[in-house]
Amino acid sequence: MNPADLSPLWISVKTSAAATVVAFVTGIAAALGMSRYRGRARGVLDGIFLLPLVLPPTVVGFVLLVLFGRRSTVGHLLEQIGLSIAFSWPATVITASVIAFPLMYRTALGAFEQVNPNLLDAARTLGAGEWRIFRHVLLPLSAPGVMAGTVLAFARALGEFGATLMLAGNIPGRTQTMPIAIFFFAEGGDMNRAAAWAILLVAVSLGSVAVMNYWDASRRSAAVMAEAAPGPPLVGVFPALSATSAASAELNVDVRRRVPGFRLDAAFAAHRGATGLLGASGSGKSMTLRAIAGLDQPDEGRVVLNGRVLFDSRNRVSLGPADRRIGIVFQDYALFPHMTAQQNIGFGLASRPAAERERLVADWAGVLRIENLLERYPRELSGGQRQRVALARALVLDPEALLLDEPFSALDPHLRRQVEEQLNVILQQYRGVTLFVTHDRDEAYRFCEELVVLADGNVAAAGAKRDVFGRPRSLAVARLTGCKNFSAIGRGDGGQIRALDWDCSLRLATPLPENIAYVGIRAHHVRLTAAGEGGNAFPCWLVRPVESPFETTVYLRLHAPPREKDAPHLEAELSHAAWAELAAQPEPWRAWLDPERLLLLEE
């Protein structure tokens, strides 16, 4: 082979490189747009983008020939300015780009959709714009997939034959690529030269794949997992915060939003200190949190923080997450996995001078006792350490409100109490509004003086925690606060009510209000004795006991011994000692339902 015979190699490599650049830019742009688009036309657009992958290359080439041929409108206009696409080297680039585009687009889209959306939302709340999020968060985290798509696009462009032959033809030295050379050498009976070009094409393709594998292997580092430890106790003092004074800290929320199958209608106020947002899964807690932070926009309503209007549907005010001065600690902490703890904490300080940025990061690292962790990556931190880094990242921006989305759900049970105590120290020093989202009533009670209870998208109760727990007004609130015994009621004689599910009449301590549909009593308020006196005491038999580490739950049937399929009427919680003493007594026992402890509940 003389040097002139190598022209198919240079044309193929040059064409594939140019086509890969075009496919990379257009594929990334299309994938980025589709990753954010949720409209009805998504399926149609996706199908259009993938057409070159599923259609025969000759059909794609024919369509391109119709578009860019000399008899086409586009071709005629180009000829008037001295340009001709058909049967030229640019035609090889166009065909290779079109054929390679679907692989780049689909691979990049899959890589983008694998990135945790909380990471992107965290970046938004830290003040990053969409371009910075793309460059510093989305693209680095999706790099393996994007790299794979780039290599696949190059390999596909390198092997393109049918569409290229239709639009660019077979012009040696100008448009004859390696696949075309292989075809015409084989067609002419020169099998040796065809085999030589085939071997060379395979070698170039394998080389591109090898480069990708080498790059992927070189960027991987061993994941060193930290031991599960909460870290040293917090003894630092908060840096001076200027966001708001203790007296003026106030968050007012009134938002409504409809999504298929759910409607949110939440209105409440939160002041300095921790306010708990308590609700079961699917009650609207996260939707409310995202509306406050500006990550989702309500259909209507108003959000005001310390007198600043963050959202007002009537006046068309809607500040972005970066402008709300609200810090968030996500349920999974949403630390950027490709950044060190120091880079995570300083991410929102990019606009500050370097010296100030380093000082603030060092100050908060000292407060939260994570100075020795700053050079570690999130994978090298325990759950408690990650939480501290996430808190530092949120607090370093001096937010006026701090939103905590179930901050202990990612921790092992034996670490929770220690980490809870440490977080409590932080919240006691923080001067702004804290909204603590949880489905755990014990966490809510320990951390928060005020509670807002969400049920099915509505505020079911709001007020001091002792009032919410002590006297719940509705069945939903009673359930969320841990009550396990309920019965529908009917009105009886002499100021009594009839507990229909328990088949008994109950004396009340107060007159029965209107709109009461249920009566309840907490399991630890059911008093069990071997013999009882007075009203509201009923004979009961054991259905089954269930032991936990520190107490026994006793399931009971009233009035008669349980049969095989009878469900229990009541649950009672006893200490192990009290249960051992009661179990030694013959049945039936007596269950006393103290009138002062009965909960009268609206539906």
C-alpha positions, 0 to 999 in steps of 0.5 A: 500500500502506498501513502495515497492508498491511505486516503480512506483512513484519513477521510474516515478519521477526519469525518468521524472526529468532526461528526462526533463533535457535532453529535456530542454538542447536539446530542447533549443539548437534546438530552438536556432538554428532554431530561427537563421536559415532561410535556405530552410531546415527549414521546414524539420528540424522542421518537424523532431523535431516534429515527436515524437509529431505527431506519435503514441507513439508505433511507436516512441517506435518501432523506438527506439527499432530498434535503441537501441535493442539488434539486432541493430547495436547500441545495439550490439556495446553497448553490447560489452562494457558491456552496454544494453539499452533495458529493462533497466531504461536508456531506460525509460529515452530515451523514455521519453526524445524523447517524451517530446522533441517536447514540449520543443523545440516548446514552447522554439522556440515560446518564443525565436521568441517573443523576440524583435530582436532589443534587441538582436541587441542592445546587439551586438552593446554594445559588448556582445557575443552570449553566454552573449546575450543568458544568460542575454537577450534572456533567461530571456525575454523568461523565461515564455515560457521556464518554460512552456515548461519545465513543459509540458515536465515533465508532458509529460514524467511523462505520457509516456506509449506506447514508454516506454513499447516498449523499456523498458518493464514492469519490476517491480522495474526497468522500471514499471512507473505509467502509465504502472502500471495503465495499468497492474493493470486495465488489471488484474482487480485490479481497486482499485489499478489502480484508486489509481495510476491514482489519484496519477499521476493526483496529481503529474501532477497538482502539477507541473502545480501549481508550474509553475503558482506560479513561474509565478505569483511571478515574475510578478510585477505591471507595473507602467507607468510614466507620459508623460514628457520629463524630465528636461532640459539638462545642463550637460557637456559631459564627455571627449570623446576620440573616435575621433577629430572633424577634423577627424570624417568621415564615408564613406559608399558604400554598395550594397545588394540584397534581394528578391524584393529589391536592395540597392546601397548606396554610401555617406559620412558623417562628424562631426555633424548630417547627415540626411538619409531621405527616405520613408518607404521601401527606404532602410534606415534601411538596410543601417543603419544595414549594417553600424552597422554590424548587416547585411552584404552587398553583396559587398562594403566598410564601413570606419569610421575615417580611420578604415575599418569596411567592405570591401568585396574585402579584406574580412574584416567584423568587428562585431558590437562589434568591430565597435565602433558605437552606435545605438539608435533604433526606439523603444529604445530597452531598456532591459525590465528586467533591470533597467536604470542603468543596461541598461546603464552599459550593455556594460561596463561589461569588465570594473572594477566595480568602473569605470563602476559605475563612467561612468554610474553616469557621463552620468546619470548626463549629461542627467539628469536621476540620479533619474531614475537609479533604474527604469525599462523601463516600469516605464519611459516615452518616453522622459526618455527612449530616454535619457537612450538609448542615455546614453547607446550608448554614455557611450561607447565613440562611433566614430559614433552615429546612430539614427533610427527615434528617435521620432517616439515613442513619442507623438506629444506634446512631440516631440518638447521638446525632439527634443530640448534636443537631439539637445543639445546632438548632438551639444556637440557630436564630432563624426559622427551622422547619423539621419535616418528619413522619416520626412522632417521637422525633417531632416531639423531641425537637420541636415546640410547635407542630404542624400536622399534614394529612392528605394535603391539608393542615389537620392540626397546628399548635404547641406540641403538648396540645397537638399530642394531648388533645388531638381534634381529629382521627387523622391527627390522633393516628399520626400522634400514636393513638392506636385504639379507636371506635365509632360512636353513637350517642347514649343516654345520661351523657354517655356515648356508645363505642360501637366498635368496642360494644360498650357505653362510656362515661365522659368527663365533659359534655359531648361536643358536636361533630364528634364521630370517634372516641379513642384512647392511647395504649399506655392510658388503658389501665389493666387490673385483676379486678376493677371498680367504677364506670368505664371498666370492662372485662377483657381477655388476652388475644395475644401479647407482643414483646418489644425490648422495653415493654409489652403490647397486650391485645385484648378482647372485651366482654367475652373470650376471643374466638379464632377469627376475632380481632382485638378491641384494644391495645394496652402497653405495659412494662415487662414487670407489670405484664408479668404481674398481670399475666399471673392473674386469672382471666378475665381482667378488667380494662379501665378507660379513664374518662379524663383520657378519652379522646373525642375526635372529629372525622 
